[in-house]
Amino acid sequence: MKIAIASDHAGFKLKESIKKDLLKNGYSVFDYGTHSEEPVDYPDYAYQVAKAISENKVERGIILCGSGVGASIAANKVKGVRAAVCHDSYSAHQGVEHDDMNALVLGARIVGECLAYELVHGFLKAKFISEERFLRRLNKVKALENVD
């Protein structure tokens, strides 16, 4: 599976740790930055992951910032991206299963390394359940992208 990953300066250390874990577990990882702890703006990096998802360059994305909230908001501005900030394992896999979430956003100042690994692996192993009720709801969400 091809995974895009990025963070701002607050998420840099955790991003690097997650990236190593993903590579160790056989995932193809595309790192869109940042590459240091020098201050940067999270929308720039959230957009890079969202764009990779939108253009079908990757199957899933992982974005980190301090709380996860700002990066989630920014990523969801890109058509075709369904990003959610998750700080518990149920949301990380259920978001994929019920809502076809394709970007996991983590607050690096909120989750520790062990929990982050659990969230990432739950997110990546989950598959969308294509039951009628979930498809109906997903289609309604997708239709919102075209509302003026």
C-alpha positions as CSV (number, residue, x, y, z in Angstrom):
1,M,0.0,0.0,0.0
2,K,1.2,3.5,-0.9
3,I,1.1,5.9,2.0
4,A,1.7,9.7,2.0
5,I,2.9,11.2,5.2
6,A,3.6,14.8,6.3
7,S,3.8,16.9,9.4
8,D,4.5,20.4,10.6
9,H,7.3,21.1,13.0
10,A,5.2,19.9,16.0
11,G,4.7,16.5,14.5
12,F,8.2,16.1,12.9
13,K,9.6,13.6,15.5
14,L,6.5,11.5,15.6
15,K,6.3,11.5,11.8
16,E,9.8,10.2,11.5
17,S,9.1,7.4,14.0
18,I,5.9,6.4,12.2
19,K,7.6,6.5,8.9
20,K,10.3,4.1,10.1
21,D,7.6,1.7,11.5
22,L,5.7,1.8,8.2
23,L,8.8,1.0,6.1
24,K,9.7,-1.8,8.5
25,N,6.2,-3.2,7.9
26,G,6.5,-3.2,4.1
27,Y,4.5,0.0,3.2
28,S,5.6,2.3,0.5
29,V,6.0,5.7,2.1
30,F,6.1,9.1,0.4
31,D,7.3,11.8,2.8
32,Y,6.1,15.2,2.0
33,G,7.9,16.9,4.8
34,T,8.6,18.8,6.9
35,H,12.2,17.6,7.4
36,S,13.1,19.4,10.6
37,E,11.7,21.0,13.7
38,E,12.1,24.5,12.2
39,P,8.7,26.3,12.4
40,V,6.4,25.8,9.3
41,D,2.7,26.2,8.5
42,Y,0.7,23.0,8.8
43,P,-1.7,23.8,5.8
44,D,1.3,23.5,3.4
45,Y,2.0,20.0,4.5
46,A,-1.6,18.8,4.9
47,Y,-2.2,20.0,1.4
48,Q,0.6,17.9,0.0
49,V,-0.8,14.7,1.5
50,A,-4.3,15.6,0.4
51,K,-3.2,16.4,-3.1
52,A,-1.5,13.0,-3.3
53,I,-4.7,11.3,-2.2
54,S,-6.8,13.4,-4.6
55,E,-4.6,12.6,-7.5
56,N,-4.6,8.8,-6.7
57,K,-0.8,8.8,-6.2
58,V,-1.4,7.1,-2.8
59,E,-4.1,5.0,-1.2
60,R,-4.0,6.6,2.2
61,G,-2.4,9.5,4.0
62,I,-1.2,10.3,7.5
63,I,-0.8,13.9,8.6
64,L,0.5,15.2,11.9
65,C,0.4,18.6,13.6
66,G,0.3,19.7,17.2
67,S,-3.4,18.9,17.9
68,G,-4.4,17.4,14.6
69,V,-7.3,19.8,14.3
70,G,-5.8,22.4,11.9
71,A,-4.3,19.7,9.6
72,S,-7.6,17.9,9.4
73,I,-9.5,21.1,8.5
74,A,-6.9,21.9,5.8
75,A,-6.8,18.4,4.3
76,N,-10.6,18.3,4.0
77,K,-10.6,21.3,1.7
78,V,-9.2,19.1,-1.1
79,K,-11.8,17.3,-3.2
80,G,-11.9,13.6,-2.6
81,V,-10.2,13.7,0.8
82,R,-11.9,12.4,3.9
83,A,-9.6,13.2,6.8
84,A,-10.3,12.9,10.4
85,V,-8.3,13.6,13.6
86,C,-8.3,10.4,15.7
87,H,-6.9,9.9,19.1
88,D,-8.5,6.5,19.9
89,S,-8.2,3.2,18.1
90,Y,-12.0,2.7,17.5
91,S,-12.3,6.0,15.5
92,A,-9.1,5.2,13.5
93,H,-10.5,1.9,12.1
94,Q,-14.2,2.8,12.2
95,G,-13.7,5.9,10.1
96,V,-12.4,3.8,7.3
97,E,-15.0,1.0,7.7
98,H,-18.1,3.3,7.8
99,D,-16.9,6.6,6.2
100,D,-14.2,5.5,3.8
101,M,-11.7,7.8,5.6
102,N,-8.6,8.1,3.5
103,A,-6.4,10.4,5.7
104,L,-5.6,9.9,9.4
105,V,-4.7,13.0,11.3
106,L,-2.8,12.8,14.6
107,G,-2.1,15.4,17.2
108,A,1.6,14.8,18.0
109,R,1.2,16.8,21.3
110,I,-1.7,14.5,22.3
111,V,-0.8,11.0,21.4
112,G,2.4,9.2,22.3
113,E,4.4,6.9,20.1
114,C,2.8,3.6,21.1
115,L,-0.7,4.9,20.7
116,A,0.2,6.5,17.4
117,Y,1.4,3.1,16.1
118,E,-1.8,1.5,17.2
119,L,-3.9,4.2,15.5
120,V,-1.9,4.0,12.2
121,H,-2.0,0.2,12.0
122,G,-5.8,0.2,12.7
123,F,-6.4,2.8,10.1
124,L,-4.2,1.0,7.4
125,K,-5.6,-2.4,8.1
126,A,-9.3,-1.3,8.0
127,K,-11.4,-1.6,4.8
128,F,-14.5,0.2,3.8
129,I,-17.7,-1.9,4.4
130,S,-19.6,-1.4,1.2
131,E,-23.1,-2.1,2.7
132,E,-25.9,0.0,1.3
133,R,-26.2,2.3,4.3
134,F,-22.5,3.2,4.3
135,L,-22.5,3.6,0.5
136,R,-25.6,5.9,0.7
137,R,-24.0,8.0,3.4
138,L,-20.7,8.2,1.6
139,N,-22.4,9.3,-1.6
140,K,-24.1,12.1,0.3
141,V,-20.8,13.2,1.7
142,K,-19.3,13.2,-1.8
143,A,-22.2,15.2,-3.2
144,L,-21.4,18.0,-0.7
145,E,-18.1,18.6,-2.6
146,N,-20.2,20.0,-5.4
147,V,-22.5,22.2,-3.4
148,D,-22.0,25.9,-3.9
